[in-house]
Amino acid sequence: MKSRTRPYHRVQSVLEDGSRGEPEIYDLAVIDGRWKLSRRGFVAATAALGALAAAGGRRDSTAHASEIENLGVLKAHTDGVKSVCFSPDGRSIASASADRSIKLWDVGTRALARALPGHTWMVNSVVFSGDGHRLVSCGEEGRIKLWDVSAAKELKVLEEQKWGLFCVALSPDGRLIASGGYAKALKIWDATTGKNLKSLGGHDGNVSSVAFSRDGKMLVSGGQDRLIKLWDTVSWKCVKTISVPFIVYSIALSPDGKLVAAGGYDKRVMIWEVAGGAMGTSLEGHTDNVRCVAFSPKGVLLASAGDDRTIRLWDVATSYQTQTLEGHDAPVLSVGFSPDSVWIASGSADRTVRLWNGPSGTQVAAFFDPLATDQNEKAVSFHYTSEHGQTITQTLPCGSPIPPGAVCTCNCVPGTYSAPPPPAPTVTAPSGLICTCDQICTCVPIV
């Protein structure tokens, strides 16, 4: 079944702090006697439909690159970003890169919190533990590493593999690690001892993606052999095999464990029912290969992204494409939801890590590490107080508009360097001010 394009209703709660809850999508064409709406709900639905009609029936909202001009120069890494994920409390984002590093970003301040060096080749996958205290990563050098998040310390290195690793997953209780990689490798590890517990045979090609179910009773793997396999985590027997019409790059299991989604060497995203294995939905909208898929925490939405440089949000129940997020300058390699489903993180071959507001479809920030910026690129750093009273510090390219009332200082990121002029002045921005790096406040290194 292809994705549908008929009008729909999106119902969304607004929380006391101003944030928005995960939207729920309703197809009015299929509402029948099983649905019961209160008077308030009926009035809200009618108003929503009127707004949709007034907009000419447009079914999705797009964040255009022109609205987020120049964010592309804010590099998070010195090479492509292969994996991103939110911490369980939603306050941090971890990113893994082909530059051999893992970085932790503070979502509130949008600043780099710490970097975790240690891998000797590109890092392909990173995940948080359920309590948020640990990270697990894997890379092309064939190593799995466990990290202490608060101490930014490497805890353990699992047995080195002969071949590189593409993916890693941690069981909900934190006891097991699943890894997949080259040469049909699918292995299960004890997260405490680091011992290899099981090698699972069955794939006839590289294993590109793995995921545990939320209850920990099932492991799902996808590979370049065009197969998705479901494994019982007690017996470690393969209980189901699903044939896929394309090479699989990424899989995702819905929170209730009833659906599995896949993207790969194809323009489609496909979803299957776990119980029956029958193909239920084909989501069509991408114009190139799909590199990653992810369900929202409640399973209402599915995010997909890929070589067409876009992130697309789909309503799982209705198959509607609800948003198209644009702004990346190269293929999007990883995407993930925050625990409250409000925020979406993305990592790209353009070396950026970006933060999006899912409900509105707008880009909020591009995380920035001055050491990852191209030589001679200049930037402006500023801070301001958000509507919720939080102090936000951001760094943007020179010439970028800054919020009214923000205090900015112009700086020069590492690159060519000349003797510093007198101390750079700070400027309080009136409405519409663009803070630029001129001769008065240039070539002062960001520290």
C-alpha positions as CSV (number, residue, x, y, z in Angstrom):
1,M,0.0,0.0,0.0
2,K,1.4,3.4,-1.0
3,S,1.5,6.4,1.2
4,R,-1.7,8.5,1.0
5,T,-2.1,12.1,0.1
6,R,-5.7,12.9,1.2
7,P,-6.4,15.7,3.7
8,Y,-6.1,14.8,7.4
9,H,-6.4,16.3,10.9
10,R,-3.4,16.7,13.1
11,V,-4.3,17.0,16.8
12,Q,-1.5,18.2,19.1
13,S,-1.2,19.2,22.7
14,V,0.6,22.3,23.9
15,L,2.3,21.8,27.3
16,E,2.6,24.4,30.1
17,D,6.2,25.2,29.3
18,G,5.3,26.1,25.7
19,S,6.6,22.8,24.2
20,R,4.4,20.7,22.0
21,G,3.4,17.1,22.4
22,E,3.6,14.4,19.8
23,P,1.0,15.0,17.1
24,E,-1.8,12.5,16.4
25,I,-3.0,12.3,12.8
26,Y,-6.6,11.4,11.9
27,D,-7.9,10.7,8.4
28,L,-11.4,12.1,8.4
29,A,-12.4,10.1,5.4
30,V,-12.3,6.9,7.4
31,I,-13.9,8.1,10.6
32,D,-16.9,6.0,11.3
33,G,-19.2,5.0,14.2
34,R,-16.2,3.6,16.1
35,W,-15.0,7.1,16.7
36,K,-16.6,9.4,19.3
37,L,-15.6,13.0,19.5
38,S,-16.6,15.4,22.3
39,R,-18.2,18.7,21.4
40,R,-14.8,20.4,22.0
41,G,-13.0,17.9,19.9
42,F,-15.5,18.3,17.1
43,V,-15.1,22.1,17.1
44,A,-11.3,21.8,17.1
45,A,-11.4,19.3,14.2
46,T,-13.7,21.5,12.2
47,A,-11.5,24.5,12.8
48,A,-8.5,22.5,11.7
49,L,-10.2,21.3,8.6
50,G,-11.1,24.9,7.7
51,A,-7.5,26.0,8.2
52,L,-6.4,23.2,5.9
53,A,-8.9,24.2,3.2
54,A,-7.8,27.8,3.5
55,A,-4.2,26.7,2.9
56,G,-5.2,25.1,-0.3
57,G,-5.1,21.5,1.0
58,R,-1.3,21.6,1.5
59,R,-0.4,18.4,3.4
60,D,3.1,19.1,4.7
61,S,5.2,21.8,6.1
62,T,8.7,22.4,4.8
63,A,11.6,24.1,6.5
64,H,13.3,25.9,3.7
65,A,17.0,26.4,3.6
66,S,16.5,30.1,3.0
67,E,15.0,30.3,6.5
68,I,18.2,28.9,8.1
69,E,20.8,30.6,5.9
70,N,24.4,29.9,6.6
71,L,23.9,27.2,9.2
72,G,25.7,24.8,6.9
73,V,29.1,26.2,7.8
74,L,28.7,25.3,11.4
75,K,30.5,22.0,11.4
76,A,30.2,19.6,14.3
77,H,32.8,17.2,13.0
78,T,35.7,17.2,10.5
79,D,34.1,14.3,8.5
80,G,30.7,12.9,7.9
81,V,28.4,12.2,10.9
82,K,27.4,8.6,10.8
83,S,25.2,8.2,13.9
84,V,23.2,10.5,16.3
85,C,21.0,9.6,19.3
86,F,19.4,11.4,22.2
87,S,20.0,10.6,25.9
88,P,17.1,9.1,27.8
89,D,16.4,12.4,29.5
90,G,16.6,14.3,26.2
91,R,19.2,16.7,27.5
92,S,22.1,15.4,25.4
93,I,22.8,14.3,21.9
94,A,25.7,11.9,21.1
95,S,27.2,12.0,17.6
96,A,29.6,9.6,16.0
97,S,31.7,10.5,13.0
98,A,34.0,9.2,10.3
99,D,36.6,11.6,11.9
100,R,37.0,8.8,14.6
101,S,35.4,10.8,17.3
102,I,32.3,10.8,19.5
103,K,30.9,14.1,20.7
104,L,28.3,14.9,23.3
105,W,26.1,18.0,22.8
106,D,24.0,19.9,25.4
107,V,20.5,20.3,23.9
108,G,19.6,23.2,26.1
109,T,22.7,25.4,25.6
110,R,23.4,23.8,22.1
111,A,27.1,23.7,23.1
112,L,29.7,20.9,22.9
113,A,29.8,19.3,26.3
114,R,32.7,16.9,25.7
115,A,34.5,14.8,23.1
116,L,35.3,11.1,23.4
117,P,38.4,10.2,21.3
118,G,39.7,6.7,21.2
119,H,38.5,5.0,18.0
120,T,41.2,4.5,15.4
121,W,38.9,4.5,12.4
122,M,35.5,5.9,11.5
123,V,32.8,5.4,14.2
124,N,29.7,4.0,12.6
125,S,27.2,3.7,15.5
126,V,26.6,5.1,19.0
127,V,23.8,4.4,21.5
128,F,23.0,5.4,25.1
129,S,22.2,3.0,27.8
130,G,18.7,3.1,29.3
131,D,19.9,5.0,32.4
132,G,21.9,7.4,30.3
133,H,25.1,6.8,32.2
134,R,26.9,4.8,29.5
135,L,27.5,4.9,25.8
136,V,28.3,2.1,23.4
137,S,30.0,2.7,20.1
138,C,31.5,0.6,17.3
139,G,33.7,1.4,14.3
140,E,35.4,0.3,11.2
141,E,38.4,-0.9,13.2
142,G,36.3,-3.7,14.6
143,R,36.1,-2.5,18.2
144,I,33.1,-2.0,20.5
145,K,33.7,0.5,23.2
146,L,31.8,1.3,26.4
147,W,32.0,4.8,27.8
148,D,31.2,6.5,31.1
149,V,29.2,9.6,30.0
150,S,29.7,11.8,33.0
151,A,33.4,11.1,33.3
152,A,34.0,11.1,29.5
153,K,36.0,7.9,30.1
154,E,36.5,4.7,28.2
155,L,35.3,1.8,30.4
156,K,35.9,-1.2,28.3
157,V,36.9,-2.4,24.8
158,L,35.3,-5.6,23.6
159,E,37.2,-8.2,21.7
160,E,38.5,-6.8,18.5
161,Q,36.9,-8.2,15.3
162,K,38.7,-9.1,12.2
163,W,36.3,-7.1,10.2
164,G,34.7,-3.7,10.7
165,L,31.4,-3.1,12.5
166,F,28.4,-1.1,11.1
167,C,26.0,-1.1,14.0
168,V,25.5,-1.7,17.7
169,A,22.4,-2.0,19.9
170,L,22.1,-2.2,23.7
171,S,19.3,-4.3,25.3
172,P,16.8,-2.3,27.5
173,D,18.2,-3.7,30.7
174,G,21.8,-2.9,29.6
175,R,23.0,-6.4,30.0
176,L,23.5,-7.4,26.3
177,I,25.1,-5.7,23.3
178,A,24.3,-6.8,19.7
179,S,26.7,-5.9,16.9
180,G,26.6,-6.3,13.2
181,G,29.2,-5.8,10.5
182,Y,31.1,-7.2,7.6
183,A,31.3,-10.8,6.6
184,K,27.8,-11.8,7.9
185,A,28.9,-10.9,11.5
186,L,26.0,-10.8,14.0
187,K,27.2,-11.2,17.6
188,I,25.8,-10.9,21.1
189,W,28.0,-9.7,23.9
190,D,27.9,-9.5,27.7
191,A,28.0,-5.8,28.5
192,T,29.5,-6.3,31.9
193,T,32.2,-8.8,31.2
194,G,32.7,-8.0,27.5
195,K,32.6,-11.6,26.5
196,N,31.1,-12.8,23.3
197,L,28.1,-14.9,24.2
198,K,26.8,-15.9,20.8
199,S,27.4,-15.6,17.1
200,L,24.2,-15.7,15.1
201,G,24.3,-17.3,11.6
202,G,21.7,-16.7,9.0
203,H,22.6,-13.6,7.1
204,D,24.4,-14.0,3.8
205,G,25.9,-10.6,3.6
206,N,27.0,-7.6,5.7
207,V,24.7,-6.9,8.7
208,S,24.0,-3.2,8.5
209,S,21.4,-2.6,11.3
210,V,20.3,-4.1,14.6
211,A,17.6,-3.2,17.2
212,F,16.2,-4.7,20.4
213,S,12.5,-4.6,21.2
214,R,11.5,-2.4,24.1
215,D,10.8,-5.5,26.3
216,G,14.1,-7.1,25.3
217,K,12.5,-10.3,24.1
218,M,13.3,-9.8,20.4
219,L,16.3,-8.7,18.4
220,V,15.9,-7.6,14.8
221,S,18.7,-7.5,12.2
222,G,18.8,-6.2,8.6
223,G,21.4,-6.8,6.0
224,Q,22.7,-6.3,2.6
225,D,21.5,-9.7,1.7
226,R,18.0,-8.1,1.5
227,L,16.8,-9.9,4.6
228,I,15.3,-8.8,7.9
229,K,15.6,-11.4,10.7
230,L,13.7,-11.6,14.0
231,W,15.5,-13.4,16.8
232,D,14.2,-14.8,20.1
233,T,16.6,-13.4,22.8
234,V,16.2,-16.5,25.1
235,S,16.8,-19.3,22.6
236,W,18.6,-17.0,20.1
237,K,16.8,-18.8,17.3
238,C,15.6,-17.0,14.2
239,V,11.8,-17.0,14.5
240,K,11.0,-15.1,11.3
241,T,12.7,-14.0,8.1
242,I,11.3,-11.2,5.9
243,S,12.5,-10.8,2.3
244,V,13.1,-7.2,1.3
245,P,13.1,-5.9,-2.3
246,F,16.2,-3.8,-1.7
247,I,19.6,-3.9,0.2
248,V,18.8,-2.8,3.8
249,Y,20.7,0.1,5.3
250,S,18.6,0.7,8.3
251,I,15.8,-0.9,10.3
252,A,13.6,0.3,13.2
253,L,11.2,-1.5,15.5
254,S,8.1,0.2,16.7
255,P,7.8,0.8,20.5
256,D,5.1,-1.8,20.8
257,G,7.1,-4.3,18.8
258,K,4.4,-4.9,16.2
259,L,6.0,-3.2,13.2
260,V,9.4,-3.2,11.6
261,A,10.5,-0.5,9.2
262,A,13.3,-0.6,6.7
263,G,15.2,1.8,4.4
264,G,17.9,1.1,2.0
265,Y,19.1,1.0,-1.6
266,D,15.8,2.2,-2.8
267,K,13.6,5.4,-2.7
268,R,10.9,3.6,-0.6
269,V,10.5,3.1,3.1
270,M,8.7,-0.2,3.8
271,I,6.9,-1.4,6.9
272,W,5.9,-4.9,7.9
273,E,3.8,-6.4,10.6
274,V,6.0,-8.5,12.9
275,A,3.2,-11.0,13.7
276,G,2.3,-11.8,10.1
277,G,5.4,-10.7,8.2
278,A,3.1,-9.4,5.4
279,M,4.1,-6.1,3.8
280,G,1.7,-3.5,5.0
281,T,2.9,-0.2,3.8
282,S,5.2,1.4,1.2
283,L,6.0,5.0,1.9
284,E,7.0,6.9,-1.2
285,G,8.4,10.4,-1.3
286,H,12.2,10.2,-1.2
287,T,14.0,10.8,-4.5
288,D,17.1,8.8,-3.7
289,N,18.3,6.0,-1.4
290,V,17.0,5.9,2.2
291,R,19.9,5.8,4.7
292,C,18.1,5.7,8.1
293,V,14.7,5.2,9.7
294,A,13.5,5.8,13.3
295,F,10.1,5.5,15.1
296,S,9.0,8.2,17.5
297,P,8.9,7.1,21.2
298,K,5.1,6.5,21.1
299,G,5.2,5.0,17.6
300,V,2.9,7.6,16.1
301,L,5.5,8.9,13.6
302,L,8.3,7.4,11.5
303,A,11.3,9.5,10.4
304,S,13.3,8.6,7.3
305,A,16.3,10.3,5.7
306,G,18.7,9.7,3.0
307,D,20.7,10.6,-0.1
308,D,18.2,13.2,-1.3
309,R,19.3,15.3,1.7
310,T,15.9,15.5,3.3
311,I,14.2,14.2,6.4
312,R,10.6,13.1,6.0
313,L,8.1,12.4,8.8
314,W,5.3,10.0,8.3
315,D,2.2,9.3,10.3
316,V,2.3,5.5,10.9
317,A,-1.4,4.9,11.2
318,T,-2.4,6.8,8.0
319,S,0.8,6.7,5.9
320,Y,0.7,10.4,5.4
321,Q,3.9,12.3,4.9
322,T,3.4,15.1,7.5
323,Q,6.7,17.1,7.2
324,T,9.7,17.5,4.9
325,L,12.8,18.9,6.6
326,E,15.3,20.5,4.3
327,G,18.7,22.1,5.1
328,H,21.4,19.5,4.9
329,D,23.9,19.9,2.1
330,A,24.8,16.2,1.7
331,P,23.1,12.8,2.4
332,V,21.5,12.5,5.8
333,L,23.0,9.4,7.5
334,S,21.3,9.3,10.8
335,V,18.1,10.6,12.5
336,G,16.6,10.2,16.0
337,F,13.7,11.5,18.1
338,S,13.9,13.1,21.6
339,P,12.1,11.2,24.3
340,D,9.1,13.6,24.2
341,S,9.0,13.4,20.4
342,V,9.3,17.2,20.1
343,W,12.9,17.3,18.8
344,I,14.6,15.5,16.0
345,A,18.4,15.2,15.7
346,S,20.1,14.5,12.4
347,G,23.6,13.8,11.3
348,S,24.9,14.2,7.7
349,A,27.8,13.7,5.4
350,D,28.0,17.5,5.4
351,R,29.7,17.2,8.8
352,T,26.8,18.8,10.7
353,V,24.5,17.8,13.5
354,R,21.2,19.6,13.4
355,L,18.3,20.0,15.7
356,W,14.7,20.3,14.4
357,N,11.4,21.0,15.9
358,G,9.3,18.0,14.7
359,P,5.8,19.4,15.1
360,S,6.6,22.6,13.2
361,G,9.1,21.2,10.8
362,T,11.6,24.0,11.4
363,Q,15.3,23.8,12.0
364,V,16.4,25.1,15.4
365,A,20.1,24.8,15.5
366,A,23.3,23.4,14.0
367,F,25.7,22.3,16.7
368,F,29.1,23.8,16.4
369,D,32.7,22.9,17.3
370,P,35.2,25.6,16.3
371,L,37.9,23.0,15.8
372,A,35.8,21.4,13.1
373,T,35.3,24.5,11.1
374,D,37.1,25.1,7.8
375,Q,40.1,27.4,7.9
376,N,39.5,31.1,7.6
377,E,35.7,30.7,8.4
378,K,34.7,33.5,10.8
379,A,31.9,33.2,13.3
380,V,30.0,35.3,15.8
381,S,29.2,34.0,19.3
382,F,26.2,35.3,21.2
383,H,24.0,34.6,24.2
384,Y,20.4,35.4,25.0
385,T,17.6,34.5,27.3
386,S,14.9,32.2,25.9
387,E,11.2,32.6,26.4
388,H,11.4,30.1,29.2
389,G,14.2,32.0,31.1
390,Q,17.0,29.8,29.9
391,T,20.4,31.3,28.9
392,I,21.3,30.1,25.4
393,T,24.7,30.5,23.9
394,Q,25.1,30.0,20.1
395,T,27.8,30.5,17.5
396,L,26.8,31.4,14.0
397,P,28.6,32.4,10.8
398,C,29.5,36.1,10.5
399,G,26.6,38.1,9.0
400,S,23.9,35.9,10.5
401,P,20.9,37.6,12.1
402,I,20.7,37.3,15.9
403,P,17.7,37.6,18.3
404,P,16.7,41.0,19.6
405,G,18.5,41.7,22.9
406,A,21.2,39.1,22.3
407,V,24.8,40.0,23.3
408,C,27.3,39.0,20.6
409,T,31.1,39.0,20.3
410,C,32.8,38.5,16.9
411,N,35.6,36.0,16.8
412,C,37.8,34.1,14.3
413,V,37.8,30.4,14.4
414,P,41.2,28.5,14.3
415,G,42.9,28.8,10.9
416,T,45.1,31.6,9.7
417,Y,45.8,33.8,12.6
418,S,47.2,37.3,12.9
419,A,48.1,39.4,16.0
420,P,44.9,40.2,17.9
421,P,43.6,43.8,17.8
422,P,42.2,45.5,20.9
423,P,39.6,43.5,22.8
424,A,36.5,42.7,20.8
425,P,33.4,44.8,21.8
426,T,30.1,43.3,22.7
427,V,27.0,44.5,21.0
428,T,23.4,44.4,22.3
429,A,21.2,43.6,19.4
430,P,18.1,45.7,18.7
431,S,15.4,44.2,16.5
432,G,16.8,43.1,13.2
433,L,20.5,43.7,13.9
434,I,23.0,41.6,12.0
435,C,26.2,41.1,14.0
436,T,29.2,41.1,11.6
437,C,32.9,40.5,12.0
438,D,34.6,43.7,10.9
439,Q,38.1,45.1,11.3
440,I,37.4,46.0,14.9
441,C,36.5,42.6,16.2
442,T,38.2,40.0,14.0
443,C,40.9,37.5,14.5
444,V,40.3,36.9,18.2
445,P,40.4,33.1,18.6
446,I,37.4,31.3,20.1
447,V,38.4,29.7,23.3
